[in-house]
Every structure is written in structure tokens, then in C-alpha cells.
Amino acid sequence: MGDYQLKVTIDQDSGFCFGVVYAIDMAEEILEEDGYLYCLGDIVHNDEEVERLKAKGLRIIEHDQLKDLHNEKVLIRAHGEAPDTYRTALENNITLIDASCPVVLKLQNRIKTSYDSNEKILIFGKHGHAEVVGLQGQTNDEAIVFQDIAELDNVELPHNITLYSQTTKSMDKFYSVKDELISRGYALKANDTICRQVSNRDKDLPKFATRFDKIVFVSGKKSSNGKVLYEVCRKHNPNTYFISSTDELDKNMFAPNDTIGIAGATSTPMWLMQKVKAAIESF
């Protein structure tokens, strides 16, 4: 099998976005000092990275556990939080280490301003997603969240509506939602609040995906952004595989002398993509 040579390249633009790097750096700094740190929800939608940080003392808690904590430090991850979380922290003397992404914070602010001006707010985003829960919290949970335009078919909406988007949504989908609402006759204020670090990946990834025989896309299953970027790869290269860990690799995915590109979500650590590269090369 001497000529069975797989050429594997990692997309250098893949991997953690600024918000995630910032949150993880903050967490690691405190873990070194204190030996442990509570984090509200998964610090990043990547199980492998979460396990790595848990081994250093990160303790993941859910929202219903926050009210039973007192006098502790709790990290707010890049996705941001609703106002309730800050209130609970004040009541329980909890020190919040706020690593909310600046792009998300700015969006929270804009939504709150719209809400204070009594605008009817629609949020294009994934139901129950951490970021979306925080955004909806700015409106006293009165904003309408939808991930598919069909959800609005039987909803009574006023003539004037204001549209926002979760920061990691696909730009194409956002603009098609905007056009559809306008064509339905609404007076629409549309705010494109999609993170440019994510949307630029949408633009650069097609070039990367078409350069190789096969693409291995590495991402956590919970990552919204991972789903978007995986679809971008698959659209431009039908031979795209989605995996979350090296266990899901199978050497039958590849043929002798294949060129293989590895890409990932903004929540995929570079060390994991390197591990996937090494595993494929070992075939």
C-alpha cells in the first residue's frame, strides 16, 4: 500500500471566533488561579472542548441551579444572557465573569431599545438557543422567535414590524426572510445583525471546499453555526462528511490519493481539527 497517500489540509480560517477565544481565555485564567469555575451552560457548543476544560475544573451548571448558588464566580459564555441572570446573581452575591461576545451585547442593546420604543419585534433564530433566549429576554419574552418563515403563516402581525437575526444565521436565509415579509405587505424595519466573522466564512468556505476531493467538516452537533457552514461545504462539494470526533471517521470514506480538506465551525477547536488530520493520515 505504499502509494496510498492522503493529502490533508486544514482550513486556516476555520476554528474559534473571537467571542469563543475570549470566553475560553477568561475561563482558563480563573481555573489556574482558583482551581474551579462555574459556567452557565456549555461554554462552547463542542463536547470535546467542554471535556478538556472540565478536566481543568470547569463546572457546567444550568439556569435552574443558579438560584441555589451563593458567593461564587460564574462565567457567562459568549452567547450572552437574559436580564434575569444578572438579577439572580445580584441577589445571591454571585460574581459574574461576563464573557458575552461584543457582537451579541450590541444586538441585545439594539433589541432592548426597539422594545422600549414599543416596536413589534421578530427574531429570526433557533428556538431555545442560548443566544436567542438572551435576546428574547431583552423584550420580556414578548418578541416572536421563528426559525422558519412558515411559522409566521398563521400569526397575526401588526403592519409595522422590526426584524432582527441571531448572529450566526445564514445571511442568504436572512435576506430571503426579509424579502418574503416585504412581499407579504408589512412595513418592515430589517436589521442585519449577523456576525461578519461568521458571514465571511460563508463567503470564503466555497473556495476552500471546491479545492479538494473530499471535505471533512468537524463540529459539535449543537452548533448552529456548524450546521450553516456544513451546508455551505456540502453545496459546493457533495463529498462532505460531518463528524464531531475522530471516532466517526472511517477509512472507507476515502480513496487512494484523495485530497482532503478539513474545516470546522466557529466553535471547533484547532486542536481537534489537527487530531482529525492525524487520524486521517494514519489511514
N, C-alpha and C positions, 0 to 999 in steps of 0.2 A: 504493500500500500504506500510505497514511497512517494508517489505522485499525488497523493490525496492531500491537497494543500488548500486550507480555507483561509481566505484573506479577510480579516475582520477589522473594521474601522468604527470608532466611537464618534458620534456627532458631538463636536466640541461645544455646540450651543445648547446641548441638552443638559439636564440637571437642574439643581436648585435655583429658584428665582431669588431675588434679593430678599423678599419677605421671609422666606424659609431659612435662608442663611443667617439672617439677623436673629430669628427666634432660636435657632439651634445654638448659635454662638452664645446668646444670653443664658440659655439653659446650661450649657457646658461650663460656663464661668461659675455659676452658682453651685452646680454639682461639685466642682472642685473645692469650693470654699466650705459648703455645708454638708456635702455627702448625700443629700437628697433634696428633691424639689417636687412639689405638686404641680401638675399641669392639667388644665381644664380641657378634657377631650384629647384625642390623639394629636401630638404636636405637629405631625405631618401625615398625610394620607399614604403612608408607606410602612407596612408592617415590619420590614427588615430594619429600617432606620429606627423605628419605635423600640424594637427589641434591643438594639445597640445602646440606646440611651437609657432604657430601663435597667440594663446591666450596670450603668453608672449611677443608678439611684433615682431615676425619674419615676414618679408615681402618678399614673394617669387616673384622674377622677372624673366622674360625670357630674352634671349640674345639680342633681338631687343630693349629691354628697357634700356640696359646697356649704350648705347651711349648717352642717354638723362640724365644720372645721372652724377652729378659732386660733388666733395668734400665729398663723403660719404664712409662708410665702407661697403664692400661687401664680404660675405663669399663664398669661393669656397668649395664645398662639397667633400666628399671622392672620387667621381668618377673622379675628375680631370678636367682640361680644356685645350682647344687648345691654341696655342700661340697668336691668335687674341685677346683673352680675356685679356691677360696681356698687350697687346699693347693698347687696348682701355682704360684700367684702367690707364695706364701712361698718356695718352693724357688728360683724364678727371679728373686727380688728385684724383683717387679713391684708397683708401687704401684696398688692398686685404687681407682678413684673409684667409690664404691658408690652408685648412684642407684636401688637397688631400691625399689620402691614400699612404703611402710609397711604397706599392707593385705596385700601379698604376704609381707613379712617376718613379720608377725604370724601369718599362716597357716602359713608354714614352721615357725615355732616350735611352733605347736599340733600340727602333724603329727609333729614330732620328739618331742614329749612323749608323744603317743599311741604312737609306735613304741617309745620307751624303756619304756613300760608294757606292751609285748608285745601291743598290740591288733592285730587283723587290719584293715588299712586299705584302703578303696576310695576312689579319686579319680575323681569324675565330671569328665572333661575331655578335651581333644583330644589324641590320640596325637601325640607328637613336638613339641607346642607348647612354646615356651621356658619359660613359667611352669610347665607340668606337669613338664617334665624337672627343674627345680629343686625342685619339691615331692617328686617321686619320689626324688630324691637324698637327702632327709632320712630316707628309710626304707631306705637301702642298696639302692634299686631293688626293694624287696620289695612295695610297695603295688601293688594291681591297678588299672590305669587303664582306664576304659571310657568311650566317648562315646555308647554306645547300650546300653540295658538288655539287648537281645538278646545282647550279647557275654557276658553272665553266665549264659546258659541252661545251658551245659554245663560250668560251672566249679564245682568242689567248694568250697563256702564253709563255714567253721565257723558254729555257731549265733550266736555273738556277733560282730558286725561294726561298724566305725566308718566312717561316710561323710563325706567332705569334697568340696568342689567347687572347681574352678578359679574364680578371682574374676570372670571375665567371662561365665560361663554364664548362660543364661536361668533366672530364678527359677521360672517355671512348670514348666520341664522338670525342674529340680532337685527340686521338690516332688512331681512325678509319679513320679520315680525313687524317692524316699523312700517314698511310699505303696505303690508296687509291691513294694519289698523287704520292707516290713512285712507286706503281704498274702501274701508267699511264706513268712511264718512266722519270719523272722530276728529276733533281738533286736538292734535297731539303735540305735546312737548316731549321730544325724544332726546334722552341724554346717553350718549355712547360712553359708558363708564367701564369699558373693557380694558384690562391691563395691557399696556403696549408690549410688555415683556412677553406676555402670552400671545398676543396677536402677531407680533413679529415672528414668533416661532411658526405660526400658521403659514407665514409667507416664505420662510427660509426652508422649512421642512420638505416641501415638494421637491426642491432641487436636490436635497440630500437623498430622499427616498428613491429617486429615479437613477441614481448613480450605481445601484447595487442589484445583484440578482435577488437577494432576499433581505428583508428588514426584520430585525428582532426588536420589538418595542417593549421596553421594560417599565412597568408602572404598577402601583398598588391598585387593587380593584375598586377602592373607594374614591380614587382621584377623578374629579370631574374633568379637570384639565387633561388628564391622561386619556380619557375617553375621546375628547375632542382631537387631540394630537394623533392618537392611534388611527382615527378615521381619516385624518389628513394623509397619513402614510399609506393607508390601505387604498385610498382613492388613487394615489399616484404609483403605487406598487402593490398589485394584488397579492404578491407573495410576502405579506407582512404577518408576523406572528406576535401575539400579545402574551407576555409572560410576566409573572410577579416575582419569581425566584428561579434559581438555576435548576431546581428540581423539575421544572416544567419543560426543560429543554430535552429534545430527543434527536439523536443524530440522524434519524430518518427525515428530519426537516431539511437536511442539506444534501447537496450532491457534490462529488469531487470537483475541486477548483471553483466552487462558488465564491462570489464576492459577497460579503455580508456587512450590512450597516447596522449599528446599534444606536437606538435613540431612546429617549425617555421623557417623562413628564417633568413639570417644574417641581414635583415632589419626589423625584427619583434621585437618590444619592449617586454621585460619580463612582464611589467605591463599589456599588452594586453593579453598575454597568461594566466596570473593569473585571469584576468577578464573572459576569456573564461572558465577557470576551475570552477570558482564560479558559472557561469551561468549553466554549465552542472550539477554541484552538486545540483543546486536548482531544477532540474527536479526530 
